[in-house]
Amino acid sequence: MAATSAAVSESAVQAAREVRVVFSRLHRRLRETYDTGGLTPTQTSVLSRLSTEGPASTSDLAAAERVRPQSMAATLAVLDERGLIRRSADPDDGRRQLVSLSRAGSTLLADKRRAGDEWLARSLQDRCTEKERQKIIEALALLEKLSHS
């Protein structure tokens, strides 16, 4: 396997591929650990974004999720119908509405995260030694550095 650029080592290219593949598989497996109640990945992503970033307008959510505002409006309509979000007037611009998580939306996300955490902790306990778990923690600290570059 040749490096993609003279400035990038073969080991960096291999590591990049393996990290992407492993994280993709792990992400897929974590999604399988909980019942989304029929929510689409986009709907789940919007709930997660509202949880981490706080209230947002429809247009801000559309831009963040890289979808058309009309598509985001349809996504929010489903979430609203299921009681997972609430809408309120933007205090800075009364013409705009802000969308935030409802109590039911927060509960759904907390349950989803708890199920994923429980599966992952149990898998790490059952399939890895203490030494291997420590190596994972060390490797994740290195990967965290990448997320800030």
HELIX and SHEET records of a PDB file:
HELIX    1   1 GLU A   10  GLU A   32  1                                  23    
HELIX    2   2 PRO A   41  GLU A   53  1                                  13    
HELIX    3   3 THR A   58  GLU A   65  1                                   8    
HELIX    4   4 PRO A   69  GLU A   81  1                                  13    
HELIX    5   5 ARG A  103  ARG A  127  1                                  25    
HELIX    6   6 GLU A  130  SER A  147  1                                  18    
SHEET    1   A 2 ILE A  85  ASP A  90  0                                        
SHEET    2   A 2 ASP A  93  LEU A 101 -1                                        
END                                                                             
